[in-house]
C-alpha cells in the first residue's frame, strides 16, 4: 500500500486575497470611484477573507484627500462583513497624516521590510 505525499498545509484552502492598488495623485473626486472599485472586489471575494490589502506605495504627495480615501475605504471594508483594511507600502508622510487625524489605529499598517 502506498500513500502519496501531499503538498501544502493540511486542511487549509488557499484563499485569494483582496488587494486594491492606489497610485498617482489622489483627488477628492477620485475617492467615490475607489470605493466603488473596492465594493466590486468585495462582492466577488471569498467571504472568509477578513483583510483587505490596500497598496498605497504608489501615491504621490499624500495629503488629506488620501486620508479621506483611507477612511472611506476602511468604512466600505467594515460594512462588507466586518473586514479590516490593511495598508501596504505606506510612506512616512501618509503615516504621519493618519496619526495626526487619529486614523493610525483604525487602519492596519502592514510592516515594511527594513
Secondary structure, 3 states (H helix, E strand, C coil): CCCCCCCCCCCCCCCCCEEEEEEECCCHHHHHHHHHHHHHHHHHCCCCCCEEEEEEEEECCCCHHHHHHHHHHHHHHHHCCCCEEEEECCCHHHHHHHHHCCCCCCCEECCCCC
